[in-house]
Amino acid sequence: MALPESKYDYVLIDCPPSLDYLTTSAFTAADEAAIVAESELFSNMGLVEIFHSIATVQRFFNPSLTIAGIIVNKLRSETTGHRYAMDELAEFAQRNQIKLFNTRVPYRRAIEDSRIQALGLDEYRTEHSKTYPELVTVFDDLLSEMIGGEPNG
């Protein structure tokens, strides 16, 4: 079956951090999957589950699905467990020959608060004017890196 031509170069499908039917359907429809992980031990342990899920989707539904890389989210570089978790994450990425994106999304309360209030960061920015420009730069850099370039910042 031929798919209709799209006017979009990229479509991002944001899925909840669970391996349910929604995530499986997104993997089935996707060309690439970017895996989001926090720099915490339990998040790293969940990577194995995600890779098993992707392998299953590749085997039965979408053999052309590839992994674009791992995005580090909610980075708290000041915590003591951060360095250990980042080392583990880097080792996991290297062992599985997966790119670990250089751009890291820092933990910012504004992200959590905007999500709880069901507002986009652009709608929530009035209360957190200092955080918003920083996050725009981070997300722009991440997108640039994901589509084959290098971070701008």
NORPETA-V412204 format. One record per pair of residues at least 4 apart in sequence whose C-alpha atoms are under 6 Angstrom apart, sorted by the first residue. I is the first residue (numbers start at 1). J is the second residue. D is the distance in whole Angstrom. If there is no record, write none. Layout:
I/J/D  I/J/D
This chain:
15/23/6  19/23/6  21/25/6  28/61/6  28/62/5  31/65/5  32/65/5  32/66/5  32/67/5  32/68/6  33/67/5  33/68/6  34/68/5  34/69/5  34/70/6  35/70/5  35/71/6  36/70/6  36/71/5  37/43/6  37/72/5  37/73/6  38/43/6  38/72/5  38/73/5  38/74/6  39/82/6  39/85/5  39/86/6  40/85/5  41/85/6  57/61/5  57/62/6  58/62/5  58/63/4  59/63/6  69/98/6  69/99/4  69/100/6  70/100/5  70/101/6  71/101/6  72/104/5  73/105/5  74/105/6  74/106/5  74/107/4  75/105/6  75/106/4  75/107/5  76/107/6  77/82/6  82/86/6  91/95/6  93/97/6  93/98/5  103/142/5  110/114/6  114/118/6  114/119/5  114/124/6  119/123/6  121/125/6  125/129/5  125/132/6  136/140/6  137/141/6  141/151/4  141/152/5  144/149/5  144/151/6  145/149/5  145/150/5  145/151/5
